[in-house]
């Protein structure tokens, strides 16, 4: 098994330069605006440099009847099945046009989901697109699946897909274990000790204490926080920063969350986070970047039950792909009739000239200190109560 220091070096080599390029520009905007996060958000509209990896959570649960349950918006591609190869290919091409580097695929081993994942893997290879897995460790009633099932499913994943180039984004496949907070450390250890020489296993803990409980058993953390309202949640940015610092102190991978909005009332939730025509997404991306992530986990491509989707839809059109592309410094995505013979999208160039980046790095460090201190002074002590559907996808069909 490779050491954590090796893993960290790999992450820096693959993404460090472009991470700093984007973060430096954002932090300089914050300094100019006297450490105002809101002003920093406005500056994202003019950023024309490629940020760190953006990975969108992606769901392959859909059948045509899925759209009859708890939906207030529908895809522009129609009420599709996740078996539809043309739909999957169009998703990948649209995502690439908007600057998304890969999908974090929700999966557990069933004949249907295995068939769909196999199809997605084939398309990802053709389109030069990357994949991670978020393993659904909780069932529909939010109870943990037997740990023997977790181990069996991961064994199947390793056997079938671990060597596929679509999963080599960080040097070896990344599997996020959803619901780790419902498993004992003994249960997590029984799985992680078996697979950590072939996979990076990330926890999905929701706070610093939860991560620290399992940190010695995992290779990092991916926080699925879909329902936070950055306008009303005290200590939002600071919480992400503290979690990111803790993960990196252990040499792990940190995937920070960002979402365009949230509304899960049709599945029992009460929280609504307004989209504000893209301003919520911009603010959440800025908060995620302030935690120095190895990647941003964008929530989500197609979670229509929680209304966190950015897939082009009847209600929003391609607005949220446009917002993301604008932040990434890419042309506005072309959303038209699917053409299977169209050339695949290509990535944009990365980074700033090295000398300029070194100068900006010094200024950015000062900006980060000012911004964090200003945020701390403004935050009240009580973090408030979160929605019952927080931090997990609800669309397990």
C-alpha positions as CSV (number, residue, x, y, z in Angstrom):
1,X,0.0,0.0,0.0
2,X,1.3,3.4,-0.9
3,X,1.8,5.9,1.9
4,X,-0.5,8.9,2.6
5,X,2.5,11.2,1.8
6,X,2.7,9.6,-1.6
7,X,-1.0,10.1,-2.1
8,X,-0.8,13.7,-1.1
9,X,2.1,14.2,-3.5
10,X,0.1,12.7,-6.3
11,X,-2.8,15.0,-5.6
12,X,-0.5,18.0,-5.7
13,X,1.2,17.0,-8.9
14,X,-2.2,16.4,-10.6
15,X,-4.1,19.4,-9.4
16,X,-2.1,21.7,-7.2
17,X,-1.1,24.3,-9.7
18,X,-4.6,24.8,-11.1
19,X,-6.0,24.7,-7.5
20,X,-3.9,27.7,-6.6
21,X,-4.6,29.5,-9.9
22,X,-8.3,29.6,-9.2
23,X,-8.1,30.1,-5.5
24,X,-5.6,32.9,-5.7
25,X,-7.9,34.9,-8.1
26,X,-10.8,34.4,-5.8
27,X,-8.9,35.4,-2.6
28,X,-7.5,38.5,-4.3
29,X,-11.0,39.5,-5.0
30,X,-11.9,39.1,-1.4
31,X,-8.9,41.2,-0.3
32,X,-9.9,44.0,-2.7
33,X,-13.4,43.9,-1.3
34,X,-12.1,44.2,2.3
35,X,-12.6,40.5,3.1
36,X,-16.3,40.4,2.0
37,X,-17.3,36.9,0.9
38,X,-20.3,38.4,-1.0
39,X,-18.0,40.6,-3.0
40,X,-15.8,37.7,-3.8
41,X,-18.8,35.9,-5.2
42,X,-19.4,38.7,-7.6
43,X,-15.8,38.4,-8.8
44,X,-16.3,34.8,-9.9
45,X,-18.3,36.0,-12.9
46,X,-15.1,37.4,-14.5
47,X,-12.7,34.6,-13.6
48,X,-11.2,33.2,-16.8
49,X,-8.9,30.6,-15.5
50,X,-9.6,26.9,-14.9
51,X,-10.2,25.9,-11.2
52,X,-9.6,22.6,-9.5
53,X,-11.4,19.5,-10.3
54,X,-15.2,19.7,-10.4
55,X,-17.0,16.4,-10.0
56,X,-20.8,16.2,-10.1
57,X,-22.8,13.6,-8.2
58,X,-24.6,11.4,-10.7
59,X,-27.5,9.0,-10.3
60,X,-28.2,5.9,-12.4
61,X,-31.4,4.9,-10.6
62,X,-33.8,6.2,-13.2
63,X,-36.6,4.3,-15.0
64,X,-39.4,6.1,-16.8
65,X,-41.7,5.5,-13.8
66,X,-39.2,7.2,-11.5
67,X,-40.4,10.6,-12.7
68,X,-43.8,10.0,-11.2
69,X,-42.5,10.3,-7.7
70,X,-41.6,13.5,-5.9
71,X,-40.6,15.6,-8.9
72,X,-41.4,19.2,-9.7
73,X,-39.0,19.6,-12.6
74,X,-38.1,17.3,-15.5
75,X,-35.0,16.9,-17.8
76,X,-35.0,18.5,-21.2
77,X,-34.1,15.1,-22.5
78,X,-37.4,13.7,-21.3
79,X,-38.3,11.3,-18.5
80,X,-35.5,9.0,-19.4
81,X,-34.2,5.6,-18.2
82,X,-30.6,5.3,-17.0
83,X,-30.3,2.4,-19.5
84,X,-30.5,4.9,-22.3
85,X,-27.0,5.0,-23.7
86,X,-27.6,8.2,-25.8
87,X,-28.8,10.0,-22.7
88,X,-25.7,9.1,-20.7
89,X,-23.5,10.2,-23.6
90,X,-25.3,13.5,-23.8
91,X,-24.9,14.0,-20.1
92,X,-21.1,13.5,-20.3
93,X,-20.8,15.9,-23.3
94,X,-22.9,18.6,-21.6
95,X,-20.9,18.2,-18.4
96,X,-17.6,18.6,-20.2
97,X,-18.8,21.7,-22.0
98,X,-19.6,23.3,-18.6
99,X,-16.1,22.4,-17.2
100,X,-17.1,19.3,-15.2
101,X,-14.2,16.8,-15.0
102,X,-16.1,13.7,-13.9
103,X,-19.1,12.2,-12.2
104,X,-19.3,10.8,-8.7
105,X,-21.6,7.8,-9.5
106,X,-24.1,6.6,-6.9
107,X,-23.8,2.8,-6.9
108,X,-24.3,-0.4,-5.0
109,X,-24.2,-3.9,-6.6
110,X,-27.4,-4.9,-8.2
111,X,-27.9,-6.4,-11.7
112,X,-29.5,-3.2,-13.0
113,X,-27.0,-0.8,-11.5
114,X,-24.1,-3.0,-12.6
115,X,-25.3,-3.0,-16.1
116,X,-25.8,0.8,-16.1
117,X,-22.4,1.4,-14.5
118,X,-20.7,-0.8,-17.1
119,X,-22.3,1.3,-19.8
120,X,-21.2,4.6,-18.2
121,X,-17.7,3.3,-17.8
122,X,-17.5,2.5,-21.5
123,X,-18.8,5.9,-22.4
124,X,-16.4,7.7,-20.0
125,X,-13.5,6.0,-21.7
126,X,-14.7,7.0,-25.2
127,X,-15.3,10.6,-24.0
128,X,-12.1,10.9,-21.9
129,X,-14.2,11.5,-18.8
130,X,-13.5,10.5,-15.2
131,X,-15.5,8.6,-12.6
132,X,-15.6,8.1,-8.9
133,X,-18.0,6.0,-6.9
134,X,-20.2,7.0,-4.0
135,X,-21.3,3.6,-2.4
136,X,-24.8,3.7,-1.0
137,X,-24.2,2.3,2.5
138,X,-27.7,3.2,3.7
139,X,-30.9,1.6,2.5
140,X,-34.1,3.4,1.6
141,X,-35.1,3.7,5.2
142,X,-31.7,5.3,6.0
143,X,-30.5,2.2,7.9
144,X,-27.0,0.8,7.3
145,X,-26.7,-2.2,5.0
146,X,-24.9,-5.2,6.4
147,X,-21.2,-4.7,6.4
148,X,-20.8,-8.1,4.7
149,X,-22.8,-6.6,1.8
150,X,-20.5,-3.6,1.7
151,X,-17.4,-5.8,1.5
152,X,-19.0,-8.1,-1.2
153,X,-20.0,-5.1,-3.4
154,X,-16.6,-3.5,-3.1
155,X,-15.0,-6.8,-4.0
156,X,-17.1,-7.0,-7.1
157,X,-16.2,-3.4,-8.0
158,X,-12.5,-4.1,-7.6
159,X,-12.7,-7.3,-9.7
160,X,-14.8,-5.6,-12.5
161,X,-13.7,-2.0,-12.7
162,X,-10.7,-1.0,-10.5
163,X,-8.2,-1.2,-13.3
164,X,-10.3,0.8,-15.8
165,X,-8.7,4.1,-16.8
166,X,-11.9,6.0,-16.2
167,X,-11.2,5.6,-12.4
168,X,-7.6,6.6,-12.4
169,X,-8.1,10.3,-11.6
170,X,-6.1,10.1,-8.3
171,X,-3.9,7.2,-9.2
172,X,-6.4,4.6,-8.0
173,X,-10.2,4.4,-7.8
174,X,-11.9,6.5,-5.2
175,X,-14.9,5.1,-3.4
176,X,-16.9,7.4,-1.1
177,X,-18.7,5.3,1.6
178,X,-22.0,7.0,2.1
179,X,-23.4,6.8,5.6
180,X,-20.2,6.0,7.5
181,X,-21.6,7.7,10.6
182,X,-24.0,4.8,11.0
183,X,-21.2,2.2,11.0
184,X,-19.0,1.3,14.0
185,X,-15.2,1.7,13.7
186,X,-14.9,-2.0,13.9
187,X,-17.2,-2.4,10.9
188,X,-15.4,0.2,8.9
189,X,-12.0,-1.3,9.7
190,X,-13.1,-4.8,8.6
191,X,-13.8,-3.3,5.1
192,X,-11.1,-0.7,4.8
193,X,-8.3,-3.0,5.8
194,X,-9.3,-5.4,3.0
195,X,-9.4,-2.8,0.2
196,X,-7.2,0.2,1.0
197,X,-4.3,-1.3,-1.0
198,X,-6.5,-1.1,-4.2
199,X,-8.9,1.7,-3.5
200,X,-9.0,5.1,-1.8
201,X,-11.9,4.8,0.6
202,X,-13.3,8.1,1.7
203,X,-15.7,8.6,4.6
204,X,-18.8,10.8,4.2
205,X,-18.8,12.3,7.6
206,X,-20.8,15.5,8.3
207,X,-18.7,17.2,10.9
208,X,-15.1,17.4,12.3
209,X,-15.8,15.0,15.2
210,X,-17.3,12.4,12.9
211,X,-14.3,12.5,10.6
212,X,-11.8,12.3,13.5
213,X,-13.6,9.2,14.7
214,X,-12.8,7.3,11.5
215,X,-9.8,9.2,10.1
216,X,-7.3,6.4,10.8
217,X,-9.5,4.0,8.8
218,X,-10.1,6.0,5.6
219,X,-8.2,8.0,3.0
220,X,-10.1,11.2,3.3
221,X,-13.7,12.6,3.4
222,X,-16.4,13.7,1.0
223,X,-19.1,15.8,2.6
224,X,-22.5,15.6,0.8
225,X,-24.1,18.8,2.1
226,X,-27.0,19.5,-0.2
227,X,-29.4,21.6,2.0
228,X,-27.2,24.2,3.6
229,X,-28.3,27.8,3.2
230,X,-25.2,29.9,3.1
231,X,-27.3,33.0,4.0
232,X,-28.5,31.6,7.3
233,X,-26.2,28.8,8.5
234,X,-23.7,30.2,11.1
235,X,-20.1,29.2,10.6
236,X,-20.7,27.6,7.2
237,X,-17.4,28.5,5.5
238,X,-15.5,28.0,8.7
239,X,-16.9,24.5,9.1
240,X,-15.7,23.5,5.6
241,X,-12.3,25.0,6.3
242,X,-11.9,23.1,9.5
243,X,-12.9,19.8,7.9
244,X,-10.6,20.4,5.0
245,X,-7.6,21.2,7.3
246,X,-8.2,18.0,9.3
247,X,-8.3,15.8,6.3
248,X,-5.2,17.3,4.8
249,X,-3.4,17.0,8.1
250,X,-3.9,13.3,7.7
251,X,-2.7,13.3,4.1
252,X,-6.1,12.5,2.8
253,X,-8.3,13.6,0.0
254,X,-10.9,16.3,0.7
255,X,-14.0,16.7,-1.5
256,X,-15.9,19.8,-0.6
257,X,-19.6,20.3,-1.4
258,X,-21.4,23.0,-3.4
259,X,-25.0,23.0,-4.6
260,X,-27.2,25.4,-6.6
261,X,-30.2,25.1,-4.3
262,X,-32.4,22.6,-2.5
263,X,-36.0,21.7,-2.0
264,X,-37.0,18.2,-0.7
265,X,-40.5,19.0,0.6
266,X,-42.0,16.3,-1.6
267,X,-39.9,13.6,0.1
268,X,-40.5,14.8,3.7
269,X,-38.1,17.7,4.0
270,X,-38.9,21.2,5.2
271,X,-35.9,23.2,4.1
272,X,-35.9,25.3,0.9
273,X,-32.7,26.9,-0.3
274,X,-33.5,29.4,-3.1
275,X,-31.3,29.2,-6.2
276,X,-31.3,33.0,-6.8
277,X,-30.5,32.6,-10.5
278,X,-27.1,31.2,-9.8
279,X,-26.0,33.3,-6.8
280,X,-26.4,30.4,-4.4
281,X,-24.2,28.2,-6.5
282,X,-21.5,30.9,-6.8
283,X,-21.5,31.4,-3.1
284,X,-21.3,27.7,-2.3
285,X,-18.5,27.3,-4.8
286,X,-16.6,30.1,-3.2
287,X,-17.0,28.5,0.3
288,X,-15.9,25.1,-1.1
289,X,-12.8,26.7,-2.6
290,X,-11.9,28.5,0.7
291,X,-11.4,25.0,2.3
292,X,-8.6,24.1,-0.2
293,X,-10.3,21.0,-1.5
294,X,-8.7,18.4,-3.8
295,X,-12.0,18.5,-5.7
296,X,-15.4,20.1,-5.5
297,X,-18.3,17.7,-5.2
298,X,-21.1,19.4,-7.1
299,X,-24.5,18.5,-5.8
300,X,-25.8,17.4,-8.2
301,X,-26.1,16.5,-11.9
302,X,-29.5,14.9,-11.7
303,X,-30.9,14.7,-8.1
304,X,-34.4,15.9,-9.2
305,X,-36.2,14.8,-5.9
306,X,-34.1,17.2,-3.9
307,X,-34.1,19.8,-6.6
308,X,-30.3,20.2,-6.5
309,X,-29.9,19.3,-10.2
310,X,-27.9,21.3,-12.8
311,X,-28.8,19.0,-15.7
312,X,-30.7,21.1,-18.3
313,X,-34.4,20.9,-17.3
314,X,-37.8,22.2,-18.3
315,X,-37.8,24.8,-15.5
316,X,-34.2,26.1,-15.6
317,X,-33.1,25.3,-19.1
318,X,-29.3,25.3,-19.2
319,X,-28.9,28.2,-16.7
320,X,-26.8,26.3,-14.2
321,X,-24.4,24.9,-16.8
322,X,-24.0,28.4,-18.1
323,X,-23.2,29.7,-14.6
324,X,-20.6,27.0,-14.0
325,X,-19.0,27.4,-17.5
326,X,-18.8,31.2,-16.8
327,X,-16.9,30.6,-13.6
328,X,-14.7,28.1,-15.3
329,X,-13.9,30.6,-18.1
330,X,-15.5,28.4,-20.8
331,X,-17.9,29.2,-23.6
332,X,-21.6,28.9,-22.9
333,X,-22.6,25.3,-23.4
334,X,-24.6,24.5,-26.5
335,X,-27.7,22.7,-25.5
336,X,-29.3,21.3,-28.7
337,X,-30.3,18.1,-30.4
338,X,-28.1,15.2,-29.4
339,X,-25.6,14.2,-32.1
340,X,-23.8,11.0,-31.5
341,X,-21.3,11.8,-34.2
342,X,-20.3,15.3,-32.8
343,X,-16.7,15.6,-31.6
344,X,-16.1,15.2,-27.9
345,X,-15.5,18.4,-25.9
346,X,-11.9,19.1,-24.9
347,X,-10.6,20.6,-21.7
348,X,-9.3,24.1,-21.3
349,X,-5.7,25.0,-20.4
350,X,-4.7,25.4,-16.8
351,X,-2.9,27.8,-14.6
352,X,-1.1,31.1,-14.6
353,X,2.5,31.8,-15.5
354,X,4.7,30.5,-12.7
355,X,6.4,33.8,-11.8
356,X,3.1,35.6,-11.6
357,X,1.6,32.8,-9.5
358,X,4.4,33.0,-7.0
359,X,3.8,36.7,-6.5
360,X,0.1,36.2,-6.2
361,X,0.6,33.4,-3.7
362,X,2.0,35.7,-1.1
363,X,-0.8,38.1,-1.5
364,X,-3.4,35.3,-1.5
365,X,-2.1,34.0,1.8
366,X,-2.7,37.4,3.5
367,X,-6.1,37.5,1.9
368,X,-7.0,34.1,3.3
369,X,-6.1,35.2,6.8
370,X,-8.1,38.4,6.6
371,X,-11.1,36.5,5.1
372,X,-11.1,33.8,7.7
373,X,-10.7,36.2,10.7
374,X,-13.5,38.4,9.3
375,X,-15.8,35.4,9.0
376,X,-15.0,34.2,12.6
377,X,-15.9,37.6,14.0
378,X,-19.3,37.6,12.2
379,X,-20.5,34.1,13.2
380,X,-22.8,33.5,16.2
381,X,-22.2,30.5,18.4
382,X,-25.2,28.4,17.7
383,X,-24.9,26.4,14.4
384,X,-28.6,25.9,14.2
385,X,-30.7,22.8,13.3
386,X,-30.4,21.2,9.9
387,X,-33.0,19.5,7.8
388,X,-33.6,15.8,8.2
389,X,-32.8,15.1,4.6
390,X,-29.5,16.9,4.8
391,X,-26.2,15.6,3.5
392,X,-27.5,12.7,1.4
393,X,-29.2,12.0,-1.8
394,X,-32.8,11.0,-1.4
395,X,-33.5,9.7,-4.8
396,X,-32.9,6.0,-4.2
397,X,-35.5,4.5,-6.4
